[in-house]
Amino acid sequence: MELLKKGSAVKTVYDMDMIKTINLLEQVTHARVKEAFYMKDVLTFVVFEGDKFKALGKNLSNLHRIEQMLQKKVKVVEFNSDIIKFITNLIYPFKVESIVQDDKLITISDQDTKTKGLLIGAKAQNLRMYESIVKKYFEIEEIKVV
């Protein structure tokens, strides 16, 4: 997968394996996939608003079936046009005290140092990964964790 910048819009280009994987998820779950990518070793699907529960299935049955078929760990993130809700969905299962947007700066606050450390990651790699995903959909400059 690679990103192509054409004008101001970012266009994602997938290889055949990723296209087949997206089609498989859509056929099995009937959820519409907005984007798919790897976050570390986890195959992550961003689905359209309202399609998260279709993708997961009753008692996570669809999720388990897809994981079994692909032999990979899978995460489903529901897109939301509200940046705060989208970031909340993206960083799940982490729960934080607050996510605040101040112009083009997003500040994630939490008292738990372990949660903050996991969100940031070694050399801030997790944080930069979250930031790059959010930048695909929203105009932001930076995400900070305090």
N, C-alpha and C positions, 0 to 999 in steps of 0.2 A: 504494500500500500504506500502511495506517495501523495503528497499534497501539491497541487498546481495552483499558482496564484494567477488569476486572470482578472485584470482590473483590480477591484477591491474585494471581490468575492474569492473565497478559497474553495477549490474543488478537489474532492478526494478521488483518487484513482485506485481501484482495487485490482488485485490479481485474480485469476480464475478461481483459485481455492477459496478466497474470501467471498467472491460472488456466489459460489455454490453453497458456502456456509450460511450466508444471509438468506438465500432462497430456501434452504432447509429449515431454518428457524421460522420463516414466514409461512411455509407450508404446514409445518407441524403445529404452530401456535396460532396462526391467523393474525398475528400482530404485525404491524407495519414497522420496518426497520428504517430509521433515519440515518444511522451510521454504525459502523462496526470497526473495532480496533483492538489491539492488545495493550492492556495496562499491566506491565510486567508479564506474568505468565497467564493472566486471566483474560479470556476472550470477552470483550465488553460490547454489548449491543445498546445503542441509544434508540429507544422506540418512541413513536409519536405519543403525544398526550392522550391518556385514556387507554393505552394499549399495554400497560405494564402487567395488569392482572391476566390478560390474555396470554402474554408471553410466559408468565410464571405458571399459570394453570392452578387448578384447585389443589391445595396442599402441596404446591410447588411441583406438581406432577410433570408439567411440560418442561420445566427447568431441568429436573433430574433426567428426563428422557433425552433432552438435547445434550446434556453433559455426557451421558452414556454413549450416545451415537457418535459424538465428536471426540470422546476420550479426553476432554479438556474441562477445566474449571470455567464456568460461564457466569457473567454478571449482567443483569438487565438494569438499565438506568432509564427512567422515564424523562423525556424532554419536557421542559416547561418554559413558557415564554417569560415567566418571572424568574429573573436571574438568581434570586435568593433560593427559591424552591428548587431550581435546577441544580445549584451547587449542593443543596441539602441531599437531593437524590444521588448526585455524583459521589459524594463522600460517604454515603451510607455504607456500612453499618455504624460509622462514627457518629455520635451525637454530640453536638457542641452547644454552648450556651447561646451564642449569637453569631449571625452573619450580617454584616452591615456594609452597604454600598455607599461610598462617598465619592461622587462623580465617577471616575474610572478606576477607583481603588476599592478592592473588596477586602474587608478585615474579618477574619474568623477568630472568635474569642472563646476560650475555654480555660477553666482552672486546672484541669487534669493534665499534668505534664506528659504522661504516657500518650494520651490522645494527641496532644500537640506534636509530640515527637513522631508518632506514626503518620500524621497528616503531612508533616514536613519531609520526613525521610532522610536518608543519608545524603549529605551535600545538597539538600533541598530538592532532590530529584522527584519525589512524589508531588510536592507542591508545584513544581514547574510543569509536571505532567497534567495536573488538574487545571492549571492556568492555561496551558495550550489547548485543552479541550474546550474550556469556557470561551476562549478567544475565537473559536470557530463560529460561535453563535452570537456572542455579545461583544460590544466594544469596551474592553477593559484594558488597563495597563498592567496591573499587578494584583496578585492575591497575597495577603499577609496573614500569618497566624500569630496571635498574641495571647 
